[in-house]
Amino acid sequence: MTNASLAVIGVPSSAGGRRTGQEGAPAAFRAAGLLEELRALGFDVADLGDLPPVSFRPDPEHPRQQNVDLVLDVGRQVADRVDRALASARMPIVLGGDCSLGLGVIAGVLRHQSDVGLLYFDADLDLNTPETTPSGILDGMVLAHVLGRGVPELAGIGPRRPLLGEEEVVVFGFDAESASIDPPELAALESSRMAQYPLSRIRADATGAAERALRNLEDRCKAMVVHFDVDVTDLPAVDVPHPQGLDPDTAFDALSTFLAAPICTALVVTELNAELDPDHSHVARLVRGLVRAFAGRE
């Protein structure tokens, strides 16, 4: 894989979410010119297309793990598409969609590299399990499944279980003061060995915090998946808004640090709800930020 070779993969799925809308995000990113802007920077961008669209639907038969079969199917398809990108020596940029697709990204990367770390840049922790969740939404259980907990089929989606150990995960930007993180998640975090950079700690100097967070993984891993949930910003076009989140420019400055790292192997962008962005102003701002963040990669 070279720094200048990218592969864009669209995952129009809100299967793991709490409402429809996220399935429209990949098309919104494309319409806003993301691929063309990256090519204008000099990147060799291959478009690997979009997976079949999947929308959230109420699942009363599985109230504590809603749409689990859909989420699992999407994750497996994502793993195959990421595998294909890496086999062609390109860095996958995976445009979601809800956060649950990240399980497939990690599974796909693990087919090529065993020493993998995860930079989880997200306002939420996603550490619930079917036993602790108040909603049954799998979008809020992603990191728990990465660590081997929860639904066995999801936790076992990759070539090993757990996909990653706690020492291989950095949580960055989580909003511990918000009401969106549940007490069982905070308890799980408190007893974990994950490196932790809460929003309150990074707000004053997000770039400096990003450099320190990156060193945590560079010391342990040969490859890094960067999970970027746009709800870490204060943009409202997301399923769980964080009005006190990072200014988007600040968030993208931190993201630029991660993308420039030689170990950065895949980027996942999640949680834009296209239905909440009728004038496309938010996706336009996200595209500008993503392109600026990629500008330092070469």
N, C-alpha and C positions, 0 to 999 in steps of 0.2 A: 504494500500500500504506500502511495506517495501522498505528500501533503496536498498536492494539487488535484488529485483524482477523487471525485465524489460520486455517490449514487443516491438519488432521491427516491424514497419509497413512501407512498401515501397509504395511510391506514384509516379509511373513513368509517370509524367505528365508535359508537357510544354505548356499546354493549355493557361495559362495566360502569357506566355513569349512572346518574340519577334522573336524567331527562334526555331528550333528543337535542341535537344541535352540534355536538362535537364531530359527528360524522361529516359535516360540511366543511370542516377546517382544511383538509388537504386541498380541496378545490379552491378555497379562498386564498390559500398561500400561493397556489399556482397562478390564479387570476391576478394577484397583486404583483406578479413578476419575480418571485423568488429565484427561480432557476435562471432567468435571463440576467438578473443582477449578479448572481454568483459567477456566471460565465463572463460577464463584463469585467469582473475582478481578475480574470485569468484562469479560473478553475475549469478543469475538464469535468463537466457534469453529465453523467448518464442518468436518464430518467427511466427507472425500473417500473413505473406505472403505479396504479392504485390497486389495492386488494378489493374484493367485492364489498360494497357498503353494507354495514350492519347497524341497525338503530336500537337504542334502548327500548325495552318494552317491560311493563310490569310483570313480575314473575311470582305470583302468590304461592305457587307450589314450592318455591325455594326461597322463603322470606329472609333467610340468613346468608344466602349466597346467590343473589339474583343473577339470572342469565349465565350461570357458570359454564354451561356447555358452549354457549356462543363465545364467551371470553376465552375458553380453552382453544376453540377452533381458530379464532383470530390469532391467538398467541402462536400456535403451531405454524400458521401461514407466515406470520412475521419472521419467525425463526428461519424458515426456508428462504425467504427473500433476503434477509440479512446475510445468511450463509452465501447466497449467490453474489451479493455485492462484495463481500470480503474475498471470495474465491476469484473475483476479477480484479483484485488489488485496489478496491475503492473503499473509501470511508462512507458508510451508510448514514444518511440524514433521514430519519424516520419521522414523518409528519403525521401526528395523531389528530383526532382521536383522543380517547381517554387514557389515563395512566396505566391501565392494566396491560396494554400492549407492550409495555416495557419488559415484561417477563419474557416475551418472545425475542426481544432484541438481545437480552443477556444470554438466553439459550443459544441463539445463533452465533454470538461472538465466542461462546465457550466451545463451539465446534472447532474453532481455529486457534484458541489460546486458553490455557488453563489458568494463568496468573492474571485474573481480571478483577478490576476494582470498579466501584460504582460511586459517582458523584451525584448525589440526589439533591438537586437544586429545586426546592419545592417549599411552598408555604405550609404544607401539611406533612404529617409523618407517615400516613398510610400504614400504620402498624396494627390496625384492628385485625381480628380473625372472625370467623363465623360465630365463635363463642362470645366475643366481646362487642361485636358491631351493633349499633342501635338502628342501622338502616338496611343492612344486607347488601350494600353496594360494594362490589369488588374493587372499584376504583379506590376505595379507602383502605384496602388490604394489600396493596402491591408489595410494599417493603416487607411485610410479614411473610408473604409467600416467597420472596427472594431469599429470606433467611430460613426457609424450610418449614414454616408453620402454615396452618390453615388447611385448605382443601388439598388432599394428597395429590390429585391429578395436576393441579396448578403448580404446587410446590415441586412436583416432579417433572415439569415440562422440559427440562434440559437434560444434558448428559450426566448430571449429578444432582444430588439433593443433600444439603441445601445448594442452591445455585451459587451463593456467596456466603462467606462467613462474616461475622460482625466486624472483624478487623479490616475487612476489604470494602467497607461502606463508610462514606462520609455523608452526613445529612447537613445541608447547607441552606440557610434562609428560612427555616421553619418558624412559624409565628406562634410561639408558645403562649402568648397572651390572648390569642383569639379563642373564640368559642368553638372553632371547627376541629380542634384536636381534643379527643376524648380522654378522660382520666386513665383508662387502661393503656392507651398509647403512651402517655407520659410516664406511666409506671414502667412499661416495657423499655422505654428509652433510658430511664434512670438506671436500670440494672444492666444495660447493654454495654458493649465495648466499642460501639460505633463512635467515630470522631464526630463531634457535635459543634455546629456553628449556627446558633439561633439568630433570628432576624435582629434581635436587640443587640447582639454582639457584633454584627457585620455592618449595621446601617451606616455608621460613621465613616468606615473605610472598607467598602465591599471589595475593592480590588486587592488591598493588602490582605484581607481575610481569605480571599480566593487563592492568593499565592501560598498562604500557610496551609490551607485545606489541601491544595494540590500536592504539597510536599508529603502529606500523610499517605497519599496513594503512590506517589513516585517511589517512595521507599519500600513499597510492598508489592507493586504490580507492574507487569509489563504492558498491560492494556487497560484502558479506562472507558467505560460507558458514561456519558454525561446525559443525565435525565433533567430536562429543563421544562418545568411546569410554568406556564405563563401566569398562573395565579400567584406566583411569588412577587409579581408586580402589583401596582394599584389599578391596573386596567380592569374595567367592570365586565368585559365580555367573556366571563369564565363561569363555570358552574358554582364554584364557591369563592365569591369575591373576597378580597382582602384590602379594604380601603386604606389601611395603614401599611400596605406592602411597599416594596422598593419602587422608587421612580424607575421607569423602564430603562432610561439611559444608564442609571447606576447598575441595574441588573445586567445589562448587556456588556458593560465594562468588565464585570466579574466573569461573565460567560466567555468573553474574549480571552481571558487568562487561561481558562480550561481548554478552549479550542486550540490555542497555540501550543499546548503541551505535546511533545512527541509521543506520549503514550495514549493520547486521545484517539480512540478507535471508532467510536460511534456516537452520534448525537440523536436524542429523542426529544421532540418538541410536542407537548401535550396541552390539552385542556382549553384551547380556544373554542368558544361556542359561537359558531357562525350565525346562529339565529339571534344572538344578542349583539350583533355587529351589522345592523342593516345598511349603514352607509359605508361599510368597509374601512372606516377610519382606523379601527384598532388593528386590523390585520396589516394595513399599510404601515403602521408604526412598527409592528413586530417585524415585518420584512426589512425595513430600514435598519432596525437594530440587529437582526441576525446577520445581515450583510456586513455591517460595521464590525460585528464580533468576529466574522470569518476573515476580515481583512488582514488580521495579524497572523493568520495560520501559516502562510508561506514564510 
